[in-house]
Amino acid sequence: PLAGWPWPRDEFPGAFVTVRGIEMDDGVSKMNEAEAAAACDAVAALLSGGQCTPSDIAVVTPYAAQARLIRRMTRRLVQNSGHGYIEVSSVDGFQGREKQAVVFSAVRSNDYGAIGFAGDWRRVNVSFTRARRALIVIGNDQTLRRGDPDTWMPWLLTAITCLIWN
């Protein structure tokens, strides 16, 4: 696994970060500021490990509004680094690509289990299989479990939560 992140198990470069933020509507899309902040923290931690540059990292999310929010936030992380940029993309826009590290923001966080695009197993597969050395998934575990037990429940049962954010 890439240095800089507190991996739950050294032999498994994957982590789930529980964030119970508030999803918000942005026209026809969704965003979650708490998850966006957690995604930026994950990127900063990976960069601090010294084994990757901004161009080695992608932040992927099913929602365009979340991608725009994270893109604005990550620009501040690398604006004076001279080492490229952090690619922030929708799941559909990232299809067929790979990066050393992928940070995935699920966005949806509600009491009724509505997860929209995050419930499409093909989109989840695209996101999770594009990381070469590190995968960090950020989301509300309760919403994801409730919203799509066939896609998320098996993955969450095997994932080890490394951090809890409120």
C-alpha positions as CSV (number, residue, x, y, z in Angstrom):
1,P,0.0,0.0,0.0
2,L,1.0,3.6,-0.5
3,A,2.5,5.3,2.5
4,G,0.8,8.2,4.3
5,W,-2.6,6.5,4.9
6,P,-3.4,4.5,8.1
7,W,-4.2,1.3,6.3
8,P,-6.2,-1.1,8.5
9,R,-4.2,-4.1,7.3
10,D,-0.7,-3.7,5.7
11,E,-1.4,-6.5,3.2
12,F,-4.6,-4.9,1.9
13,P,-4.4,-1.4,0.4
14,G,-8.1,-0.7,0.8
15,A,-10.1,1.2,3.4
16,F,-13.6,2.4,4.1
17,V,-14.1,5.7,5.9
18,T,-17.4,6.2,7.5
19,V,-18.7,9.8,7.0
20,R,-22.2,10.6,8.1
21,G,-22.5,14.0,6.5
22,I,-25.5,15.6,4.9
23,E,-26.3,15.1,1.2
24,M,-27.5,18.2,-0.6
25,D,-29.3,18.7,-3.9
26,D,-27.5,20.9,-6.5
27,G,-30.1,21.1,-9.2
28,V,-30.2,17.6,-10.7
29,S,-27.1,16.3,-8.9
30,K,-26.0,15.6,-5.3
31,M,-23.1,16.7,-3.1
32,N,-21.9,16.1,0.4
33,E,-19.5,18.6,1.9
34,A,-18.3,16.3,4.8
35,E,-17.4,13.6,2.3
36,A,-15.6,16.1,0.0
37,A,-13.5,17.3,3.0
38,A,-12.7,13.6,3.9
39,A,-11.7,13.0,0.3
40,C,-9.3,15.9,0.4
41,D,-7.9,14.7,3.7
42,A,-7.3,11.3,2.1
43,V,-5.6,12.9,-0.8
44,A,-3.4,15.0,1.5
45,A,-2.5,12.0,3.5
46,L,-1.5,10.0,0.4
47,L,0.6,12.9,-0.9
48,S,2.3,13.3,2.5
49,G,3.5,9.7,2.2
50,G,5.9,10.7,-0.6
51,Q,5.2,7.7,-2.8
52,C,2.9,9.4,-5.2
53,T,2.3,12.7,-6.9
54,P,-1.0,14.5,-7.5
55,S,-1.1,13.0,-11.0
56,D,-1.1,9.5,-9.5
57,I,-4.4,10.1,-7.6
58,A,-8.0,10.2,-8.8
59,V,-11.0,11.1,-6.8
60,V,-14.1,9.4,-8.3
61,T,-17.8,10.0,-7.5
62,P,-21.1,9.1,-9.1
63,Y,-22.3,12.7,-8.9
64,A,-21.2,15.7,-11.0
65,A,-21.9,18.2,-8.2
66,Q,-19.7,16.3,-5.9
67,A,-16.9,16.2,-8.5
68,R,-17.1,20.0,-9.0
69,L,-17.0,20.5,-5.2
70,I,-14.0,18.2,-4.7
71,R,-12.2,19.7,-7.8
72,R,-12.4,23.1,-6.2
73,M,-11.1,21.8,-2.9
74,T,-8.2,19.8,-4.3
75,R,-6.9,22.6,-6.4
76,R,-5.8,24.3,-3.1
77,L,-3.8,21.2,-2.2
78,V,-1.6,21.3,-5.2
79,Q,-1.7,24.9,-6.5
80,N,2.0,25.5,-5.9
81,S,3.4,22.0,-6.0
82,G,4.4,21.9,-9.7
83,H,3.6,18.2,-9.8
84,G,0.5,18.1,-11.9
85,Y,-3.1,18.0,-10.7
86,I,-5.5,15.6,-9.0
87,E,-8.0,14.2,-11.4
88,V,-11.5,14.5,-10.1
89,S,-14.1,12.8,-12.2
90,S,-17.5,11.2,-12.3
91,V,-17.6,7.4,-12.5
92,D,-18.7,7.5,-16.1
93,G,-15.9,10.0,-17.0
94,F,-13.2,7.8,-15.4
95,Q,-14.2,4.6,-17.1
96,G,-11.3,2.6,-18.6
97,R,-8.7,4.6,-16.7
98,E,-6.4,3.6,-13.9
99,K,-4.4,5.5,-11.2
100,Q,-2.1,4.5,-8.4
101,A,-4.7,5.6,-5.9
102,V,-8.4,6.0,-6.2
103,V,-10.5,7.8,-3.6
104,F,-14.2,7.1,-4.0
105,S,-16.9,9.4,-2.6
106,A,-20.4,7.7,-2.5
107,V,-22.1,11.0,-1.6
108,R,-25.5,9.6,-0.4
109,S,-26.2,10.0,3.3
110,N,-29.9,9.7,4.4
111,D,-32.1,7.8,6.8
112,Y,-34.2,6.1,4.1
113,G,-31.5,4.3,2.1
114,A,-31.8,6.2,-1.2
115,I,-28.4,5.8,-2.9
116,G,-29.2,6.5,-6.6
117,F,-26.2,6.1,-8.9
118,A,-24.1,4.6,-6.0
119,G,-26.3,1.5,-6.2
120,D,-25.4,0.7,-9.7
121,W,-22.9,-2.3,-9.4
122,R,-21.4,-1.5,-12.7
123,R,-20.4,2.0,-11.6
124,V,-19.1,0.7,-8.3
125,N,-17.1,-1.9,-10.2
126,V,-15.6,0.8,-12.5
127,S,-14.5,2.8,-9.5
128,F,-13.2,0.0,-7.3
129,T,-11.1,-1.8,-10.0
130,R,-9.2,1.2,-11.2
131,A,-6.9,1.6,-8.2
132,R,-3.4,0.0,-8.7
133,R,-2.0,0.5,-5.2
134,A,-4.7,2.2,-3.0
135,L,-8.4,2.4,-2.7
136,I,-10.1,4.6,-0.2
137,V,-13.9,4.5,-0.1
138,I,-15.8,7.3,1.7
139,G,-19.5,7.0,2.5
140,N,-22.3,6.5,5.0
141,D,-22.2,2.8,5.7
142,Q,-25.8,2.7,7.0
143,T,-27.2,4.4,4.0
144,L,-25.3,2.2,1.6
145,R,-26.2,-1.0,3.4
146,R,-29.9,0.0,3.5
147,G,-29.9,1.3,-0.1
148,D,-28.4,-1.7,-1.9
149,P,-27.7,-4.8,0.2
150,D,-26.7,-6.8,-2.9
151,T,-23.9,-4.4,-4.0
152,W,-22.7,-2.8,-0.8
153,M,-23.4,-5.3,2.0
154,P,-20.9,-7.9,0.9
155,W,-18.2,-5.3,0.3
156,L,-18.9,-3.5,3.6
157,L,-18.8,-6.8,5.5
158,T,-15.3,-7.4,4.3
159,A,-14.0,-3.9,4.6
160,I,-12.4,-2.7,7.8
161,T,-13.4,0.8,8.8
162,C,-10.2,2.7,9.5
163,L,-11.6,6.1,10.5
164,I,-15.0,7.5,11.6
165,W,-15.9,11.0,10.6
166,N,-18.9,12.9,11.9
